[in-house]
Amino acid sequence: MNASDRTPADLLRSVFAADPSRPLVTYYDDATGERVELSVATFANWVAKTSNLLQDGLAAEPGERVALLLPAHWQTAVWLLACSSVGVVADLNGDPAAADHVVAGPDRLDDGRACPGERLALSLAPLGRRFPTAPDGYDDYAVEVPTQGDVFRPWVPVDPDAPALAVAGTELTGAELVERARADAERLGLRAGSRLLSGLGYDTWEGVCAGLYAPLAAGASVVLCRNLDQLPAEALEKRIESERITDRVR
């Protein structure tokens, strides 16, 4: 990727410019059998719509904090890049009471109600389905995001030296995140075209880097597997073959 890239949003723009049609995130949930594959272009479109929702719908401003009460999931990856695009801090499993906004999955709705600001709920159901009825105190992301614009422009340029990500007690600026992602990509042996299978959660730097940032920094792609421990060994080997996996972390 470009040496001048200093934020995760910069990395996404670079991979889009290189080849928008290739796969970027392939997601499996081995508890439900769900599989979703997003090309760079499709992922970038979700990021643009979510960024517009964050900036215009939630009125989030650079420097504010968004608590992401979400598991390792393709929509979580979208939210991480949307936060970077707007310039807000993505606080993975952060304290909702200390956040300006909260985005919660179905099993964290009660926790998220401690947030005094805007709240969005994600059903995390296959195909991004909406809730039958929006949870009390929340807007439904799947209802709100489709009407958002496909092109995003931040109100002010994102500062690479401002805080961008908080995870497991570590807070990184955009520039620090990109630097660490590049180093981890090299450590993992990733290169352009690599296919990394990750069964790690998004509750540590190692997990979120392997499950998103390192492949993005290397021009590679990730096969993100939730509940991988429920997959029999023989089925895992078939997945490694069918998905053309070159590297894996578990």
C-alpha positions as CSV (number, residue, x, y, z in Angstrom):
1,M,0.0,0.0,0.0
2,N,1.0,3.6,-0.2
3,A,3.7,4.7,2.2
4,S,1.8,8.0,2.7
5,D,-1.3,6.2,4.2
6,R,-1.6,7.3,7.8
7,T,-5.2,6.3,8.8
8,P,-7.2,3.1,8.3
9,A,-9.4,5.1,6.0
10,D,-6.3,5.9,3.9
11,L,-5.6,2.2,3.7
12,L,-9.1,1.4,2.4
13,R,-8.8,4.1,-0.3
14,S,-5.5,2.6,-1.4
15,V,-6.9,-1.0,-1.7
16,F,-9.9,0.4,-3.5
17,A,-7.7,2.2,-6.0
18,A,-5.6,-1.0,-6.6
19,D,-8.5,-3.4,-7.2
20,P,-12.0,-2.7,-6.0
21,S,-13.4,-6.0,-7.3
22,R,-11.3,-8.4,-5.2
23,P,-12.6,-9.9,-1.9
24,L,-11.7,-8.0,1.2
25,V,-13.7,-9.6,4.1
26,T,-15.3,-13.0,4.0
27,Y,-17.3,-13.7,7.1
28,Y,-18.4,-17.1,8.6
29,D,-20.5,-17.7,11.7
30,D,-20.1,-21.4,12.4
31,A,-23.0,-21.4,14.9
32,T,-25.5,-20.4,12.2
33,G,-23.9,-21.4,9.0
34,E,-23.8,-17.9,7.7
35,R,-21.3,-16.9,5.0
36,V,-20.9,-13.4,3.6
37,E,-18.3,-12.2,1.1
38,L,-17.6,-8.5,0.6
39,S,-15.4,-7.2,-2.2
40,V,-13.4,-4.1,-1.6
41,A,-16.0,-2.0,-3.5
42,T,-19.0,-3.5,-1.5
43,F,-17.2,-3.0,1.8
44,A,-16.2,0.6,0.9
45,N,-19.8,1.3,0.1
46,W,-21.0,0.0,3.5
47,V,-18.3,2.2,5.1
48,A,-19.4,5.3,3.2
49,K,-23.1,4.8,4.1
50,T,-22.2,4.1,7.7
51,S,-19.8,7.1,7.8
52,N,-22.7,9.4,6.6
53,L,-25.0,7.9,9.2
54,L,-22.4,8.5,11.9
55,Q,-21.6,12.1,10.8
56,D,-25.1,13.3,9.7
57,G,-27.5,11.0,11.5
58,L,-25.8,10.8,14.9
59,A,-24.1,14.2,14.5
60,A,-20.8,12.7,15.6
61,E,-17.8,15.0,15.6
62,P,-14.1,14.3,15.4
63,G,-12.7,13.4,18.8
64,E,-15.9,11.9,20.1
65,R,-16.1,8.4,21.3
66,V,-18.3,5.6,20.0
67,A,-18.6,2.4,22.1
68,L,-18.8,-0.6,19.8
69,L,-20.4,-3.4,21.8
70,L,-20.0,-5.8,19.0
71,P,-18.3,-9.2,18.3
72,A,-15.9,-10.0,15.5
73,H,-18.3,-9.6,12.6
74,W,-18.2,-8.0,9.1
75,Q,-20.5,-5.2,10.3
76,T,-18.1,-4.5,13.1
77,A,-15.3,-4.2,10.6
78,V,-17.4,-1.7,8.6
79,W,-18.0,0.4,11.8
80,L,-14.3,0.5,12.6
81,L,-13.5,2.0,9.2
82,A,-16.5,4.3,9.4
83,C,-15.2,5.7,12.7
84,S,-11.8,6.2,11.2
85,S,-13.4,8.0,8.2
86,V,-15.2,10.5,10.5
87,G,-12.4,10.9,13.0
88,V,-14.1,9.6,16.0
89,V,-12.6,7.1,18.5
90,A,-13.8,3.5,18.0
91,D,-13.9,2.1,21.5
92,L,-14.3,-1.7,21.2
93,N,-16.3,-3.1,24.2
94,G,-15.8,0.3,25.8
95,D,-17.8,1.8,28.7
96,P,-21.0,3.1,27.1
97,A,-21.6,5.4,30.0
98,A,-18.4,7.2,29.1
99,A,-19.1,7.3,25.3
100,D,-20.8,9.9,23.2
101,H,-22.6,7.3,21.2
102,V,-23.1,3.5,21.3
103,V,-23.5,0.8,18.7
104,A,-24.7,-2.5,20.3
105,G,-25.3,-6.0,19.1
106,P,-28.4,-8.0,20.3
107,D,-26.7,-9.4,23.4
108,R,-25.4,-6.0,24.6
109,L,-28.5,-3.8,24.4
110,D,-29.0,-3.6,28.1
111,D,-25.3,-2.5,28.6
112,G,-25.6,0.1,25.8
113,R,-28.5,1.9,27.4
114,A,-26.0,3.5,29.9
115,C,-24.9,5.7,27.0
116,P,-26.4,9.2,27.3
117,G,-26.0,9.9,23.6
118,E,-27.4,8.4,20.4
119,R,-27.8,4.6,20.3
120,L,-27.8,2.2,17.3
121,A,-28.7,-1.5,17.4
122,L,-27.4,-4.1,15.1
123,S,-29.3,-7.4,14.8
124,L,-26.2,-9.2,13.4
125,A,-28.7,-11.5,11.6
126,P,-27.8,-13.0,8.3
127,L,-28.0,-10.6,5.3
128,G,-27.9,-7.7,7.7
129,R,-31.6,-8.1,8.5
130,R,-33.4,-5.5,10.7
131,F,-35.0,-6.2,14.0
132,P,-38.8,-7.0,13.9
133,T,-39.2,-3.9,16.1
134,A,-36.4,-1.5,17.0
135,P,-35.2,-2.2,20.6
136,D,-36.3,0.2,23.2
137,G,-34.0,3.2,23.3
138,Y,-32.3,2.4,20.0
139,D,-32.6,3.1,16.3
140,D,-32.1,0.1,14.1
141,Y,-29.0,0.4,12.0
142,A,-30.5,-1.8,9.2
143,V,-33.3,0.7,8.9
144,E,-31.2,3.8,9.0
145,V,-28.2,2.9,6.8
146,P,-29.7,2.1,3.4
147,T,-30.9,5.6,2.8
148,Q,-27.5,7.1,3.4
149,G,-25.3,8.5,0.6
150,D,-22.8,6.3,-1.3
151,V,-20.1,9.0,-1.2
152,F,-18.7,10.3,2.1
153,R,-16.8,13.5,2.8
154,P,-15.8,14.4,6.3
155,W,-16.7,17.8,7.7
156,V,-13.0,18.3,8.5
157,P,-9.9,16.3,7.5
158,V,-9.1,13.4,9.9
159,D,-6.0,14.1,12.0
160,P,-3.8,11.0,11.8
161,D,-2.3,11.9,15.2
162,A,-5.6,12.0,17.0
163,P,-6.9,8.9,18.9
164,A,-8.6,6.5,16.6
165,L,-9.0,3.1,18.3
166,A,-9.3,1.9,21.9
167,V,-9.2,-1.9,22.6
168,A,-8.3,-3.9,25.7
169,G,-6.8,-0.9,27.5
170,T,-4.7,0.3,24.5
171,E,-5.5,3.5,22.7
172,L,-3.9,4.2,19.3
173,T,-3.9,7.2,17.0
174,G,-4.6,6.6,13.3
175,A,-0.9,6.8,12.5
176,E,0.1,4.4,15.3
177,L,-2.6,2.0,14.2
178,V,-1.4,1.9,10.6
179,E,2.3,1.5,11.7
180,R,1.4,-1.4,14.0
181,A,-0.8,-3.0,11.4
182,R,2.0,-2.9,8.8
183,A,4.4,-4.4,11.4
184,D,1.9,-7.2,12.2
185,A,1.3,-7.9,8.5
186,E,5.0,-8.4,8.0
187,R,5.2,-10.6,11.1
188,L,2.3,-12.7,9.8
189,G,3.9,-13.0,6.4
190,L,1.1,-11.2,4.6
191,R,1.5,-9.7,1.2
192,A,-0.8,-8.5,-1.6
193,G,-3.2,-11.3,-2.5
194,S,-2.7,-13.2,0.8
195,R,-5.8,-14.8,2.3
196,L,-5.7,-14.9,6.1
197,L,-8.1,-17.0,8.1
198,S,-8.7,-15.6,11.6
199,G,-10.7,-17.2,14.4
200,L,-9.7,-14.5,16.9
201,G,-12.2,-12.2,18.5
202,Y,-12.2,-8.4,18.3
203,D,-11.6,-8.0,22.0
204,T,-7.8,-7.7,21.7
205,W,-5.4,-5.8,19.5
206,E,-4.1,-9.1,18.1
207,G,-7.6,-10.2,17.2
208,V,-8.8,-7.0,15.5
209,C,-5.5,-6.5,13.7
210,A,-5.5,-10.0,12.3
211,G,-9.2,-9.8,11.6
212,L,-9.0,-6.5,9.7
213,Y,-6.1,-4.0,9.9
214,A,-3.1,-6.2,9.0
215,P,-4.8,-7.7,5.9
216,L,-5.9,-4.1,4.9
217,A,-2.4,-2.8,5.4
218,A,-0.9,-5.6,3.2
219,G,-3.4,-5.5,0.4
220,A,-4.5,-8.9,1.5
221,S,-7.9,-10.2,2.5
222,V,-9.4,-11.9,5.6
223,V,-11.6,-14.8,6.2
224,L,-13.1,-13.9,9.5
225,C,-14.6,-16.9,11.4
226,R,-16.8,-16.5,14.4
227,N,-17.5,-19.6,16.6
228,L,-14.7,-21.4,14.8
229,D,-14.4,-23.9,17.7
230,Q,-17.7,-25.3,16.6
231,L,-16.3,-26.3,13.2
232,P,-15.1,-29.9,12.9
233,A,-11.4,-30.3,11.8
234,E,-12.3,-31.9,8.5
235,A,-14.7,-29.0,7.7
236,L,-12.0,-26.5,8.6
237,E,-9.5,-28.2,6.2
238,K,-12.1,-28.0,3.4
239,R,-12.6,-24.3,4.1
240,I,-8.9,-23.7,4.0
241,E,-8.8,-25.3,0.6
242,S,-12.0,-23.7,-0.8
243,E,-11.1,-20.2,0.4
244,R,-7.5,-20.5,-0.9
245,I,-6.2,-19.7,2.6
246,T,-2.5,-18.8,2.6
247,D,-2.1,-17.9,6.3
248,R,-4.1,-18.4,9.5
249,V,-4.3,-17.4,13.2
250,R,-6.6,-19.1,15.8
